[in-house]
């Protein structure tokens, strides 16, 4: 089993690879089929109703003065209004720019300056953030917003007053669906469809320019990965400003003619209730969500659900089989990709995936190699190398970083996109994620994956979060020592956590240091800022296993 060969397109003509075409096709063929569920709003929309609202919103945005290709920023929590606004940009020929709802101050100014978004849809609670950064500097992208449409979450009047006082034009979002429908032709697949920003763990966040064809293709990959059909319901609980919720959950449901179920946020304690209440058949986990759900107290009715498949990135292999039995799930699936590249590595459906494997190369669609990051020369099978990617089909990868040509050239050097991720490949073609190159560490002549150590530590029932870093050794030429920063759900002796690691990871990878913290430092998009932990290093309260045994 060397390659993934199950990837085919529901819409066989690449000229149809736009959300506008997908939505209009299903609205014409199955107008009464359920398209979008928002349980917290007590809302269910059919494909016909969703298209009608989408075209009216697109018409209102155009009537306000938006031109083809203008960027429309969306800074809002999960709701049907977010989804419909996003779809309206796709139908109306404008460009969606989702903004992390944690952003404020310089982070907010930076993204608007890069994207030059002239139109914005925001939740009412974020109005004050824009007023706070409005100033006379013409380079401040926030000042370029010509109009805000504000979603009412209970503070609409105050939000409108705040924005107006700051010099902005603002109106209620509820005016948008009352516009004249826009019946414009679908944008071409190669046109810019969205700008999704990276997390910015090592510098200012970069805007990934995604053409409509790539957005469709990424969704199509998930359709094939999960075997999604029109009879399915796909639940997402991750934020819609992330690709995981948009082109890897809601959009796949759209491609398949299925129903997308959106919740405002993930709740480990209520996750299975949300699955059951909405008749969910497919959902996804990111990061430690799977572990959080597993650590909930088992219930007698855990098997009472319709769930058949979970796309988990990554699959927590130590609990996967028990998780399937507990909830009656048919299979877990996995893939590996980036916003810039779509997913060149995919796992086949309902097969035994080797422990830790991400999947196989989708060889009909991508060229991939593992290379020495210093020389770009390919490494041997079994050796760790940087994943580099290039597409075999036009426009299924990003066009580059929006407004950042230098960063684009740097990442796409030698005509390959350089992911910065360390992977290895076995003789059967399975690829294994090892680490981000900047997070990899070396101890006693052995390379250590911080990711793999983190997965083991997270298996301890009292460990809520974990980040593993390398800290300088206290002997010459000692390379790194391993430090695990952990967040606990209850007090636990660090020695107990280390004992839990025994037999689960090699001795050379076992952390020497355990540092218990109240919270891990994170970016606004919730990625751990390991550079901060490295700068803090070994603090006075850090547990040292070697000193404890002296």
Secondary structure as the mmCIF struct_conf table of DSSP 4:
data_model
#
loop_
_struct_conf.conf_type_id
_struct_conf.id
_struct_conf.beg_label_comp_id
_struct_conf.beg_label_asym_id
_struct_conf.beg_label_seq_id
_struct_conf.end_label_comp_id
_struct_conf.end_label_asym_id
_struct_conf.end_label_seq_id
STRN STRN1 UNK A 3 UNK A 3
BEND BEND1 UNK A 10 UNK A 11
BEND BEND2 UNK A 13 UNK A 13
HELX_RH_3T_P HELX_RH_3T_P1 UNK A 14 UNK A 16
BEND BEND3 UNK A 18 UNK A 18
HELX_RH_AL_P HELX_RH_AL_P1 UNK A 19 UNK A 29
BEND BEND4 UNK A 30 UNK A 30
TURN_TY1_P TURN_TY1_P1 UNK A 31 UNK A 32
BEND BEND5 UNK A 33 UNK A 33
STRN STRN2 UNK A 34 UNK A 38
HELX_RH_3T_P HELX_RH_3T_P2 UNK A 39 UNK A 41
TURN_TY1_P TURN_TY1_P2 UNK A 42 UNK A 42
STRN STRN3 UNK A 43 UNK A 46
HELX_RH_AL_P HELX_RH_AL_P2 UNK A 47 UNK A 63
TURN_TY1_P TURN_TY1_P3 UNK A 64 UNK A 65
HELX_LH_PP_P HELX_LH_PP_P1 UNK A 66 UNK A 67
TURN_TY1_P TURN_TY1_P4 UNK A 68 UNK A 69
STRN STRN4 UNK A 71 UNK A 75
BEND BEND6 UNK A 78 UNK A 79
HELX_RH_AL_P HELX_RH_AL_P3 UNK A 80 UNK A 92
TURN_TY1_P TURN_TY1_P5 UNK A 93 UNK A 93
STRN STRN5 UNK A 95 UNK A 98
TURN_TY1_P TURN_TY1_P6 UNK A 101 UNK A 102
HELX_RH_AL_P HELX_RH_AL_P4 UNK A 105 UNK A 115
TURN_TY1_P TURN_TY1_P7 UNK A 116 UNK A 116
STRN STRN6 UNK A 119 UNK A 123
HELX_RH_3T_P HELX_RH_3T_P3 UNK A 124 UNK A 126
HELX_RH_AL_P HELX_RH_AL_P5 UNK A 127 UNK A 133
BEND BEND7 UNK A 136 UNK A 136
TURN_TY1_P TURN_TY1_P8 UNK A 138 UNK A 139
HELX_RH_3T_P HELX_RH_3T_P4 UNK A 141 UNK A 144
STRN STRN7 UNK A 147 UNK A 151
BEND BEND8 UNK A 153 UNK A 154
HELX_RH_AL_P HELX_RH_AL_P6 UNK A 156 UNK A 165
TURN_TY1_P TURN_TY1_P9 UNK A 166 UNK A 167
STRN STRN8 UNK A 170 UNK A 172
HELX_RH_3T_P HELX_RH_3T_P5 UNK A 173 UNK A 178
BEND BEND9 UNK A 179 UNK A 179
HELX_LH_PP_P HELX_LH_PP_P2 UNK A 180 UNK A 182
HELX_LH_PP_P HELX_LH_PP_P3 UNK A 184 UNK A 188
TURN_TY1_P TURN_TY1_P10 UNK A 189 UNK A 190
BEND BEND10 UNK A 191 UNK A 191
STRN STRN9 UNK A 192 UNK A 197
BEND BEND11 UNK A 201 UNK A 204
STRN STRN10 UNK A 207 UNK A 211
HELX_RH_AL_P HELX_RH_AL_P7 UNK A 212 UNK A 226
TURN_TY1_P TURN_TY1_P11 UNK A 227 UNK A 227
TURN_TY1_P TURN_TY1_P12 UNK A 230 UNK A 231
STRN STRN11 UNK A 233 UNK A 236
BEND BEND12 UNK A 238 UNK A 238
TURN_TY1_P TURN_TY1_P13 UNK A 240 UNK A 241
BEND BEND13 UNK A 242 UNK A 242
TURN_TY1_P TURN_TY1_P14 UNK A 243 UNK A 245
HELX_RH_PI_P HELX_RH_PI_P1 UNK A 246 UNK A 250
HELX_RH_AL_P HELX_RH_AL_P8 UNK A 251 UNK A 256
TURN_TY1_P TURN_TY1_P15 UNK A 257 UNK A 257
STRN STRN12 UNK A 259 UNK A 262
BEND BEND14 UNK A 264 UNK A 265
TURN_TY1_P TURN_TY1_P16 UNK A 268 UNK A 270
HELX_RH_AL_P HELX_RH_AL_P9 UNK A 271 UNK A 277
TURN_TY1_P TURN_TY1_P17 UNK A 278 UNK A 279
STRN STRN13 UNK A 282 UNK A 286
TURN_TY1_P TURN_TY1_P18 UNK A 287 UNK A 288
HELX_RH_AL_P HELX_RH_AL_P10 UNK A 289 UNK A 294
TURN_TY1_P TURN_TY1_P19 UNK A 295 UNK A 295
BEND BEND15 UNK A 296 UNK A 296
HELX_LH_PP_P HELX_LH_PP_P4 UNK A 297 UNK A 298
TURN_TY1_P TURN_TY1_P20 UNK A 300 UNK A 303
BEND BEND16 UNK A 305 UNK A 305
STRN STRN14 UNK A 309 UNK A 313
BEND BEND17 UNK A 314 UNK A 314
TURN_TY1_P TURN_TY1_P21 UNK A 317 UNK A 319
HELX_RH_AL_P HELX_RH_AL_P11 UNK A 320 UNK A 327
TURN_TY1_P TURN_TY1_P22 UNK A 328 UNK A 328
STRN STRN15 UNK A 331 UNK A 333
STRN STRN16 UNK A 335 UNK A 338
TURN_TY1_P TURN_TY1_P23 UNK A 339 UNK A 341
STRN STRN17 UNK A 342 UNK A 346
HELX_LH_PP_P HELX_LH_PP_P5 UNK A 347 UNK A 348
TURN_TY1_P TURN_TY1_P24 UNK A 349 UNK A 350
BEND BEND18 UNK A 351 UNK A 351
HELX_LH_PP_P HELX_LH_PP_P6 UNK A 353 UNK A 354
TURN_TY1_P TURN_TY1_P25 UNK A 355 UNK A 356
STRN STRN18 UNK A 357 UNK A 361
TURN_TY1_P TURN_TY1_P26 UNK A 363 UNK A 365
STRN STRN19 UNK A 366 UNK A 371
TURN_TY1_P TURN_TY1_P27 UNK A 373 UNK A 375
HELX_LH_PP_P HELX_LH_PP_P7 UNK A 377 UNK A 377
STRN STRN20 UNK A 378 UNK A 378
HELX_LH_PP_P HELX_LH_PP_P8 UNK A 379 UNK A 380
TURN_TY1_P TURN_TY1_P28 UNK A 381 UNK A 382
BEND BEND19 UNK A 383 UNK A 383
STRN STRN21 UNK A 385 UNK A 391
BEND BEND20 UNK A 392 UNK A 393
TURN_TY1_P TURN_TY1_P29 UNK A 394 UNK A 395
BEND BEND21 UNK A 396 UNK A 397
STRN STRN22 UNK A 400 UNK A 401
TURN_TY1_P TURN_TY1_P30 UNK A 402 UNK A 403
HELX_RH_AL_P HELX_RH_AL_P12 UNK A 405 UNK A 411
TURN_TY1_P TURN_TY1_P31 UNK A 412 UNK A 412
HELX_RH_3T_P HELX_RH_3T_P6 UNK A 413 UNK A 415
BEND BEND22 UNK A 416 UNK A 416
STRN STRN23 UNK A 417 UNK A 425
TURN_TY1_P TURN_TY1_P32 UNK A 427 UNK A 428
BEND BEND23 UNK A 429 UNK A 429
STRN STRN24 UNK A 431 UNK A 436
HELX_RH_3T_P HELX_RH_3T_P7 UNK A 437 UNK A 439
STRN STRN25 UNK A 441 UNK A 443
TURN_TY1_P TURN_TY1_P33 UNK A 444 UNK A 445
STRN STRN26 UNK A 446 UNK A 448
HELX_RH_AL_P HELX_RH_AL_P13 UNK A 450 UNK A 458
TURN_TY1_P TURN_TY1_P34 UNK A 459 UNK A 459
BEND BEND24 UNK A 460 UNK A 460
TURN_TY1_P TURN_TY1_P35 UNK A 461 UNK A 462
STRN STRN27 UNK A 463 UNK A 472
BEND BEND25 UNK A 474 UNK A 475
TURN_TY1_P TURN_TY1_P36 UNK A 476 UNK A 477
STRN STRN28 UNK A 480 UNK A 488
BEND BEND26 UNK A 489 UNK A 490
HELX_RH_AL_P HELX_RH_AL_P14 UNK A 494 UNK A 501
STRN STRN29 UNK A 502 UNK A 502
TURN_TY1_P TURN_TY1_P37 UNK A 503 UNK A 504
STRN STRN30 UNK A 505 UNK A 505
HELX_RH_3T_P HELX_RH_3T_P8 UNK A 507 UNK A 509
BEND BEND27 UNK A 510 UNK A 510
BEND BEND28 UNK A 512 UNK A 512
STRN STRN31 UNK A 513 UNK A 516
BEND BEND29 UNK A 518 UNK A 519
STRN STRN32 UNK A 522 UNK A 522
TURN_TY1_P TURN_TY1_P38 UNK A 524 UNK A 525
BEND BEND30 UNK A 526 UNK A 526
STRN STRN33 UNK A 528 UNK A 528
HELX_RH_AL_P HELX_RH_AL_P15 UNK A 530 UNK A 536
BEND BEND31 UNK A 538 UNK A 538
TURN_TY1_P TURN_TY1_P39 UNK A 540 UNK A 541
STRN STRN34 UNK A 543 UNK A 544
HELX_RH_AL_P HELX_RH_AL_P16 UNK A 545 UNK A 548
TURN_TY1_P TURN_TY1_P40 UNK A 549 UNK A 549
#
